[in-house]
Amino acid sequence: MKYGDKVIRMEGIIVEVYDGSVAIDLKGRLGYLKIPMRMLITDYPIQVGQEVAWNMSFIEQLGPEANEKYVSNLDTYKRRQAEMQKQNQNNKEV
């Protein structure tokens, strides 16, 4: 795909502030975004309720092939999560 880049100005409201990240509700009911604190440019102390804005473009798929290493890592993560949940349920029953 070779589409021209179209930069879109996005806006949101800070809804959560953590030690290392900030959560933002996007205006227009477009969703929720959580970013590392290092990505936020500010001259003011960060507070819930402050408005933020940034430029964004469309996401372009690079090709039809899946990254097998990433898929394998996701499968391993999901399997471990399921094993831990099963172990926790067994511990609750005892």
HELIX and SHEET records of a PDB file:
HELIX    1   1 MET A   37  MET A   39  5                                   3    
HELIX    2   2 GLU A   68  GLU A   93  1                                  26    
SHEET    1   A 4 GLY A  31  PRO A  36  0                                        
SHEET    2   A 4 SER A  21  LEU A  26 -1                                        
SHEET    3   A 4 ILE A   8  VAL A  17 -1                                        
SHEET    4   A 4 GLU A  51  MET A  56 -1                                        
END                                                                             
